[in-house]
Amino acid sequence: MEWYTWGIQNALLHGLGVRIPSSVPPYAIITPMKYIIFALLITNLFSASLKDTYTISSPEFNASAIDSSIKNDFVIYTFNKNRHKKSFNADDLVEIFKEHHLELDASSTRIVHVQHASNVDLEIVQNAIKAYYLKIYPSMKIQRVDIKASSFIKALPKQYDLEFKSNAFRYATSTLQIQDLQSKKRYFLNYTIKATIKLFKARHNINRGKILTQIDVLYLPVEFKRLKSMPFEYKQKTDIRLRKRLLKGKIIYNKDVEQLPAVLKGSLVLVSLVNGTVHLEFQATAMQDAHIGDEIYVEKRNKKRLRVKVIGKNQVELQ
């Protein structure tokens, strides 16, 4: 048992970098197993973990960017004026730290990407992003806009255009590009807005075809993250009905509703026939839903069907 314990201890000590001469007998080493395990735990506990990506504001990539607790900081790499991105093998960084008698945990990543970020003032771009969203969502409350350049920008061009993605308005996080109108060079910016927006939600389960009223909806502020499409704006003067069934708490979008048709299938409509001085009117049953300007069929009491044009609310004209 003693030799078995010694074998385990010797293996652990070897892992910690301690070399024991073969001439030293086991009983000469008084190293309880619990102290060795404790030493291993302490080593892992106080080793920094590598991340996949680091963004730095100065040209020098220092060890403190990886581990802010380092007292004797040192430079790992210095970017020149023509280079602003570099990738490192995680094992190489571990070796560099070992040379400075420091531990580094690289178990979660193999390649580390480092980017030298631009120090250019992007406040004017932040304001443009706010204006873009407020134009679409006037009631949106924007707390801040965070911007991260995917390419190095030494200075904003004197003349440039901002181009948003076609569906950027649906997302809190997106990408835009700055195009220099003179050189035609493009710079890409990733941004995230922190904002809240008031949206209509279903107060309860609502069946398809239901005409929406105030008792069916809730108007609540929510954190803006992602919208499937343009959100619904409720207008009391317009009759709106659902095109699909909605569950309680679901956001209501424009695509989920439609304006109530002027004529509903199965309803009685007034059919008009004007021919010179002759003006006839009679009732018939609409065979389908229709809006003003649509042509549909109606059915008289004798089951005869006529083709008519919708000219108003439950009013049609014989064609």
NORMOHU-V10836 format. One line per field, one symbol per residue. ss: DSSP state (a for helix, b for strand, c for the rest). burial: b if it has 16 or more other C-alpha atoms within 10 Angstrom, else e. A space follows every 50 residues. Layout:
ss=???
burial=???
This chain:
ss=caaaaaaaaaaaaaaccccccccccaaaccccaaaaaaaaaaaaaccbbc ccbbbbcccbbbaaacccccccccbbbbccccccbbbbbaaaaaaaaaac cccbbcccccbbbbbbccccccaaaaaaaaaaaaaaccccbbbbbbbbbc cccccccccbbbbbcccaaabcbbbbbbbbcccccbbbbbbbbbbbbbbb bbcccbccccbccaaabbbbbbbccbccccbccccccccbbbcccbcccc bcbaaabbbcccbccccbbbbbbbbccbbbbbbbbbcccbccccbbbbbc ccccbbbbbbbbccbbbbc
burial=eeeeebeebbebbeeeeeeeeeeeebeeeeeeeeeeeeeeeeeeeeebbb beeeeeeebbbbbebeeeeeeeeeeeeeeeeeebeeeeebbebbeebeee eebbbbeeeebbebbbbbeeebeebbeebbeebeeeeeebbeeebebbbb bbbeebeeebeeeeeeeebbbbbbbbbbbbeeeeeebbbebbbebbbbbb bbbeebeeebbbeeebbbbeeeebeeeeeebbebeeeeebbbbeebeeee bbbeebbeebbbbbeeebbbbbeeeeeeeeeebbbbbeebbbeebbbbbe eeeebeebbbbbebbbbbe
